[in-house]
């Protein structure tokens, strides 16, 4: 099998479909990314898409 080069973008934040932006809340600042601009780098290429949502689990209360 031949070696591969992987072009990958990882952004964690709140996605707004209307503006196509992702807002990342860091400890010291807030960063806004243009998601559509990130996708343009992959236009016309064979890609894999994975979207993940993280939610905190409820804690069981002790009696």
Number of C-alpha atoms within 10 A of each C-alpha: 3 3 5 6 5 6 8 10 8 4 12 13 16 13 16 11 10 6 10 12 17 19 17 16 13 10 6 6 7 10 11 13 15 12 17 13 11 13 10 10 12 12 9 7 8 6 10 6 4 5 4 6 7 6 6 5 6 6 6 6 5 4 3
